Amino acid sequence: MNRHHSPGWTSGFLSGIAAVALIAVLIAALVVPANIGLSRASAQDDSTPETATTGQSSATMDAVDVVQRVSPAVVTVYNEQTGVLGAQQTEPQTAGVGTGFIIDEDGRLVTNWHVVQGGDEFFVLLADGERRDAELVGLDPRSDLAVLDMEGDVPATVPFGDSDALEPGQTVIAIGSPLGTFTTTVTQGIVSGLGRDFPQTAPQAESPQIYNNLIQHDAAINPGNSGGPLFNMDGEVVGVNTLGITETGGAAVAQGLFFAVPSSTVQEVVSEITETGEVIYPYFGVGSFGITPQIAAQADLPVDFGAAVLNVDPESGAGEAGIQEGDIILEIAGQEINQENPFTEVLFNHEPGETVEVLIQRGDEQLTVEVTLGESAPIAG
């Protein structure tokens, strides 16, 4: 959408974005550290593992059926860390508790990165209370995801569903271990929104997570739910519960705002972690924020889609290509950036070292530049 706008739109727009960026600070204040297990939300035998679900059923189940079928595959994850007291190393102590779910018969399970962050040893408790040791396969701080390998026989597994098929109003179920105590807690809600993202306010932000394209829902989650599955009514995992917004400074600011990483992202990340132990991201070199029709209308922008550039790393491919603060990135390699295809997802379709054509909006003009993608620096787990 192109329309006339006043020459001063850039400064007003960036002021508005600065206010929006304040939301990111608020969100960061709401995130519970790993040592209490919320990311920002947080019978052994010789038989063949039961598959909790086998994919799309001919008719959706009721909540009781879903819970009975998938609960054996949901586990509580414990992060243990050692310290040094004087000249001696202390015994491992529990530093964080979260939730995870078993995805294959080899015992691999998915949880949040912040649940395992800094851990020296890990173990899980199955739904029946049995303890199993686990080892870290790999992690990805940017997507806030990690994969563990659990020892012993697998009681059950759960399949991934299609998060792209979700619709607002659709019923979803969360299962997890709030506070690390109330294991296999079940909550039910609806999909409240799709494609939610929060500002990435710096090219190399101190907080490594890139929260884009999240599922918003109102199935209650609490510290300890981090890394737990969000199920559709076919018993398929459509998201990983990651973020919750409830209060700051003791004052309630929101109710029923919870967010999950969509299964489409989770499957890609888990596949790379399983194959290589890490996820390599291309580095574009801007801090950005997604443009919506609502933001465009309020700020009188020339377009109602794209990613607004908040700042630019001058040493990056974007900086060398001449991209400036206030530009709006419209397309990368011909793929439009919008609510269905946010900036990071479009970017991550490309590899470090690749040169891509980028269409940008600058004032009333549209320009095409070539950006050579770098490689994002690794983030310690």
matplotlib code that plots the C-alpha trace (Angstrom):
import matplotlib.pyplot as plt

x = [0.0, 1.5, 0.1, 1.3, 2.8, 4.4, 8.3, 8.5, 7.0, 10.4, 11.0, 7.5, 7.5, 10.7, 9.4, 6.4, 8.6, 10.6, 7.5, 6.8, 10.3, 9.5, 7.2, 10.2, 11.8, 8.6, 8.5, 12.1, 11.2, 8.4, 10.6, 11.5, 15.1, 16.1, 16.8, 13.1, 12.3, 10.0, 11.3, 9.4, 6.4, 8.9, 6.9, 10.0, 9.6, 10.9, 7.9, 7.8, 7.2, 3.6, 3.0, 0.8, -0.9, -0.5, -1.3, -4.6, -7.5, -10.8, -12.5, -10.9, -10.9, -12.2, -9.8, -9.8, -8.9, -6.1, -4.6, -4.8, -3.0, -0.2, 0.6, 3.0, 5.3, 5.4, 8.3, 9.7, 13.2, 15.7, 18.8, 21.6, 24.7, 27.9, 29.7, 32.9, 33.0, 36.5, 38.9, 36.3, 33.7, 30.2, 27.8, 25.3, 22.3, 19.0, 19.2, 16.1, 13.0, 11.0, 8.9, 9.7, 8.2, 9.5, 9.5, 11.1, 11.8, 15.5, 14.4, 15.1, 13.0, 12.4, 12.4, 13.4, 17.0, 16.5, 15.5, 18.9, 21.0, 24.2, 23.4, 26.1, 23.9, 20.3, 17.6, 13.9, 10.9, 8.4, 4.7, 4.7, 7.5, 10.3, 13.7, 15.9, 19.3, 19.6, 22.3, 22.2, 22.2, 22.3, 20.6, 19.6, 19.4, 17.8, 14.7, 14.9, 14.9, 17.0, 17.1, 18.0, 18.6, 16.9, 18.3, 16.2, 13.1, 10.6, 7.1, 5.5, 6.1, 4.1, 4.0, 4.2, 1.2, 0.9, 1.0, 0.4, -3.1, -4.1, -6.9, -7.8, -10.5, -9.2, -9.0, -5.5, -4.2, -1.0, 0.6, 3.5, 5.0, 4.2, 6.5, 8.3, 5.9, 2.5, 3.6, 1.3, -0.9, -3.4, -4.8, -7.1, -7.7, -8.0, -5.6, -5.9, -3.7, -1.0, 2.2, 2.9, 6.4, 8.2, 10.8, 14.4, 15.9, 19.6, 21.5, 23.2, 20.8, 21.9, 18.9, 19.6, 16.0, 14.3, 10.6, 8.8, 5.7, 4.6, 1.3, -0.7, -3.1, -4.8, -4.2, -2.6, 1.2, 3.4, 7.1, 8.0, 5.8, 8.6, 9.5, 6.2, 3.9, 0.9, -1.5, -4.3, -7.3, -5.8, -3.1, -0.4, 2.2, 1.6, 3.8, 6.4, 5.2, 7.9, 6.6, 4.0, 3.0, 1.3, 2.7, 5.7, 6.8, 3.9, 1.3, -1.0, -0.7, -2.2, -4.2, -4.3, -1.4, 0.8, 3.0, 4.4, 7.0, 5.1, 5.8, 6.9, 9.9, 10.5, 10.7, 13.3, 15.4, 15.2, 16.2, 19.4, 20.2, 19.9, 22.1, 24.8, 24.3, 23.7, 21.8, 23.7, 21.9, 22.6, 23.5, 21.7, 22.8, 19.8, 17.5, 13.9, 10.2, 7.4, 4.9, 1.2, -1.7, -2.6, 0.9, 1.0, -2.3, -1.3, 2.1, 0.9, 3.4, 3.8, 3.4, 1.5, 3.9, 7.6, 10.2, 11.1, 14.8, 15.6, 19.4, 22.1, 25.4, 27.8, 30.1, 27.4, 26.1, 23.2, 25.5, 27.8, 24.7, 23.7, 20.5, 19.6, 17.7, 14.1, 14.1, 11.4, 12.6, 9.8, 11.3, 14.3, 15.1, 11.6, 9.8, 7.5, 7.9, 4.5, 2.7, 2.5, 6.2, 8.1, 11.6, 13.5, 11.7, 12.3, 15.9, 16.5, 15.6, 19.1, 22.6, 25.6, 27.7, 24.7, 24.1, 20.4, 18.4, 16.6, 13.7, 13.4, 11.1, 12.8, 10.5, 8.4, 10.9, 11.5, 15.1, 16.8, 20.1, 22.3, 23.2, 25.8, 24.7, 27.2, 27.1, 25.6, 28.1, 27.5, 25.8, 27.1, 24.6]
y = [0.0, 3.4, 6.7, 10.3, 11.2, 14.2, 14.5, 14.3, 10.8, 9.2, 11.0, 10.6, 7.0, 6.2, 8.0, 5.7, 2.7, 3.8, 3.6, 0.2, -0.9, 0.0, -3.0, -5.2, -3.9, -4.6, -8.1, -8.7, -7.6, -10.2, -13.0, -15.3, -16.4, -19.9, -20.6, -20.8, -22.3, -20.0, -18.5, -16.1, -17.9, -21.3, -47.4, -48.6, -51.9, -53.7, -53.0, -50.8, -47.1, -46.1, -43.3, -40.9, -39.9, -41.0, -37.8, -36.3, -38.2, -38.5, -36.5, -34.3, -35.7, -34.1, -32.6, -35.7, -38.0, -35.7, -35.5, -39.2, -39.9, -37.3, -37.0, -39.9, -38.1, -34.9, -34.6, -32.3, -31.1, -30.3, -28.2, -28.9, -26.7, -27.0, -24.2, -23.6, -23.1, -22.2, -24.5, -27.3, -27.9, -28.3, -31.0, -30.2, -28.2, -27.7, -24.3, -24.5, -26.5, -26.6, -28.8, -30.9, -33.5, -36.6, -36.5, -39.8, -43.4, -42.6, -40.6, -37.1, -34.4, -30.7, -27.9, -24.2, -23.0, -20.9, -24.0, -25.7, -22.5, -22.9, -26.5, -29.0, -32.0, -32.7, -35.2, -35.5, -36.9, -38.9, -38.5, -41.4, -39.9, -42.1, -40.2, -40.5, -38.9, -36.8, -35.3, -32.1, -32.7, -29.0, -25.7, -22.5, -19.4, -17.3, -19.5, -20.4, -24.1, -27.0, -30.8, -33.4, -37.1, -39.1, -42.4, -45.6, -46.8, -44.3, -44.4, -42.5, -39.9, -37.0, -35.8, -32.3, -30.7, -28.0, -24.6, -22.9, -24.4, -22.8, -20.2, -17.7, -19.2, -22.8, -24.8, -25.6, -27.4, -26.8, -29.4, -28.7, -28.5, -25.0, -24.0, -27.3, -28.9, -29.4, -31.9, -32.8, -29.7, -29.2, -25.9, -25.2, -22.1, -20.8, -19.4, -15.7, -14.5, -15.6, -14.1, -12.1, -10.6, -8.3, -5.6, -6.7, -3.4, -3.9, -5.7, -7.8, -7.5, -8.5, -10.8, -13.4, -14.5, -13.5, -13.5, -13.5, -15.2, -16.5, -18.1, -16.1, -18.1, -18.0, -21.5, -20.5, -21.1, -20.2, -20.5, -24.2, -24.5, -23.2, -25.7, -27.5, -28.5, -26.7, -29.3, -29.0, -31.2, -34.0, -34.4, -32.8, -30.4, -27.0, -24.9, -24.7, -22.5, -19.8, -16.4, -15.1, -11.5, -11.1, -8.3, -6.1, -4.6, -6.4, -4.5, -6.5, -5.2, -8.0, -11.2, -14.2, -13.2, -16.3, -17.1, -20.2, -20.9, -22.4, -26.0, -25.0, -23.2, -25.9, -28.7, -26.8, -25.9, -29.3, -30.9, -28.8, -29.3, -33.1, -33.1, -30.7, -29.7, -26.1, -23.7, -21.3, -18.0, -15.5, -12.0, -9.1, -6.3, -4.3, -4.0, -4.1, -4.1, -5.6, -3.1, -3.9, -2.1, -0.7, 0.8, 2.1, 3.9, 5.4, 6.6, 7.5, 5.3, 4.8, 1.0, -1.2, -4.2, -4.8, -4.4, -1.0, -0.4, 0.9, 0.8, -0.5, -2.2, -0.2, -3.2, -5.5, -6.4, -4.0, -1.2, -1.7, -1.8, 1.7, 0.7, 3.4, 3.9, 4.7, 2.5, -0.1, -3.5, -4.7, -7.8, -10.1, -12.0, -11.3, -12.6, -10.0, -9.4, -9.2, -10.7, -14.1, -13.9, -11.9, -10.5, -13.2, -16.1, -14.7, -14.0, -17.5, -19.0, -17.8, -18.8, -16.9, -15.6, -15.4, -12.1, -11.2, -8.4, -6.3, -3.9, -1.0, 1.9, 5.2, 8.1, 8.2, 6.1, 2.4, 1.2, -2.1, -2.9, -6.0, -7.3, -9.9, -11.9, -12.5, -15.2, -14.5, -14.9, -18.0, -17.6, -19.5, -21.8]
z = [0.0, -1.0, 0.1, 0.6, 3.9, 5.5, 5.4, 9.2, 9.5, 10.3, 13.5, 14.7, 13.7, 15.5, 18.6, 18.5, 18.0, 21.0, 23.1, 21.7, 22.5, 26.1, 26.0, 25.3, 28.5, 30.4, 28.9, 30.0, 33.5, 33.5, 32.5, 35.3, 35.4, 34.7, 38.4, 38.9, 35.6, 33.5, 30.3, 30.2, 31.0, 32.3, 34.1, 32.7, 30.9, 27.8, 25.7, 22.6, 23.5, 23.1, 20.7, 22.5, 19.3, 15.7, 13.9, 12.7, 14.0, 12.1, 14.8, 17.5, 21.0, 24.1, 26.7, 28.9, 25.9, 24.9, 28.4, 28.9, 25.6, 25.8, 29.5, 29.7, 27.2, 29.3, 31.8, 34.4, 33.6, 36.4, 35.8, 38.3, 38.6, 40.6, 42.4, 44.3, 48.0, 49.2, 47.2, 46.8, 44.2, 45.7, 44.9, 42.1, 43.3, 41.5, 39.8, 37.6, 36.9, 33.7, 31.5, 28.4, 26.1, 24.5, 20.7, 19.6, 20.6, 21.2, 24.2, 22.8, 24.4, 23.8, 26.4, 26.6, 26.4, 29.5, 31.5, 30.8, 30.6, 32.6, 33.7, 34.5, 34.9, 34.0, 35.0, 34.3, 36.2, 34.2, 34.7, 37.1, 39.2, 37.9, 37.6, 34.5, 33.9, 30.7, 28.6, 26.6, 22.9, 21.9, 22.3, 20.5, 22.7, 19.9, 19.6, 23.3, 22.5, 23.6, 23.1, 25.8, 25.5, 28.2, 29.4, 29.6, 27.9, 26.5, 28.0, 25.2, 22.5, 21.1, 17.4, 16.1, 14.6, 12.0, 13.7, 10.4, 10.4, 13.8, 13.9, 16.5, 18.8, 18.4, 21.6, 23.0, 26.1, 28.0, 30.2, 32.5, 36.0, 37.4, 40.2, 39.6, 42.1, 40.5, 37.8, 34.9, 35.5, 32.7, 31.6, 28.7, 26.6, 23.1, 20.5, 21.1, 18.3, 15.8, 14.4, 17.6, 17.8, 20.2, 19.3, 18.5, 19.7, 18.8, 16.1, 18.8, 21.7, 25.2, 25.5, 22.8, 22.1, 18.9, 19.7, 16.4, 15.0, 18.4, 19.2, 21.8, 23.9, 27.3, 28.7, 32.0, 32.4, 35.3, 36.3, 35.7, 32.6, 30.4, 27.7, 28.0, 25.1, 23.8, 22.3, 19.8, 20.2, 18.1, 20.8, 18.6, 19.8, 18.1, 20.3, 23.1, 26.0, 26.5, 27.6, 30.0, 30.8, 34.1, 36.3, 36.9, 40.2, 41.9, 39.8, 37.5, 34.0, 31.9, 32.3, 30.1, 27.9, 27.2, 24.3, 22.6, 19.9, 17.0, 16.1, 12.6, 14.1, 16.8, 14.2, 12.1, 15.1, 16.7, 13.4, 13.2, 16.8, 16.4, 13.3, 14.4, 18.0, 17.1, 14.9, 12.6, 11.8, 9.1, 10.4, 8.7, 11.1, 12.1, 15.0, 13.7, 14.5, 12.4, 10.8, 11.1, 9.4, 12.9, 13.4, 9.8, 10.3, 13.6, 12.3, 8.8, 7.2, 3.5, 3.7, 6.1, 6.1, 6.4, 9.2, 10.5, 11.0, 14.5, 14.3, 12.1, 12.8, 10.5, 10.2, 9.0, 5.5, 6.1, 7.1, 4.1, 1.8, 3.0, 5.0, 7.4, 10.6, 9.7, 6.5, 6.2, 4.8, 2.5, 0.8, 1.0, -2.2, -3.5, -0.4, 1.2, 5.0, 6.7, 9.7, 8.1, 7.1, 9.7, 9.1, 11.0, 9.4, 5.9, 6.8, 8.1, 4.8, 3.7, 4.6, 6.0, 3.1, 0.7, -1.1, -1.3, -2.9, -0.3, -1.2, 1.2, 1.7, 2.4, 2.7, -0.5, -2.4, -2.8, -3.3, -3.9, -2.4, -2.1, 1.3, 2.0, 5.1, 7.8, 10.5, 13.9, 16.7, 18.8, 22.2, 25.1, 26.7]

ax = plt.figure().add_subplot(projection="3d")
ax.plot(x, y, z, "-o")
ax.set_aspect("equal")
plt.show()
